[in-house]
Amino acid sequence: MRRNTLVRQLLCAALSVTAAATAMVSTTPAQASTTCSTVSLKAANGLYVTAELGSGYTGADYGMLRARATSVGPWERFEECPLVPYTITLRSEANGLYVTAELGYTGTENGMLVAGMLRA
């Protein structure tokens, strides 16, 4: 249980960068042979976090995370896997890419979370 609490705290901190919101994490076992879980993120506005993969999100905006969905669908599912104590990876199940904080962006996009990295 301690690990799930820590995951929630880390994801809350990460989401506050782009959505200025707290998040709740619900988990279900991804596969019995791994320690990874499928998670969905629900922001303080009551909406689920989506990896934006539609045609309006190209270039630097492809895969950006936004709290906008009223239910969990393919774009709202992420795989969470522990790496070392207190560190996890988060990978979009919709595009198979890992979530990263874009620290090279400037202005309001600095720190934007994007599902856009090939490997952790």
PERAQUI-V395898 format. One record per backbone hydrogen bond with DSSP energy under -0.5 kcal/mol. CO is the residue of the C=O (numbers start at 0). NH is the residue of the N-H. If there is no record, write none. Layout:
BEGIN
<<CO/NH> <CO/NH>>
END
This chain:
BEGIN
<<0/4> <1/5> <2/6> <3/7> <4/8> <5/9> <6/10> <7/11> <8/12> <9/13> <10/14> <11/15> <13/16> <13/17> <14/17> <14/18> <14/19> <21/43> <23/41> <25/39> <27/37> <30/33> <35/29> <35/30> <36/38> <36/79> <37/27> <38/77> <39/25> <40/42> <40/48> <41/23> <42/45> <46/42> <47/67> <47/68> <49/51> <49/65> <50/52> <51/62> <53/56> <55/57> <57/60> <58/61> <60/63> <62/114> <63/51> <65/49> <65/67> <68/47> <70/72> <72/75> <73/76> <74/50> <76/92> <76/93> <77/38> <77/79> <78/80> <78/90> <79/36> <80/88> <83/82> <83/86> <86/82> <86/83> <88/80> <89/98> <90/78> <91/95> <96/91> <97/115> <97/116> <99/101> <99/113> <100/102> <101/104> <101/110> <101/111> <105/108> <106/109> <108/111> <111/101> <112/64> <113/99> <113/115> <116/97>>
END
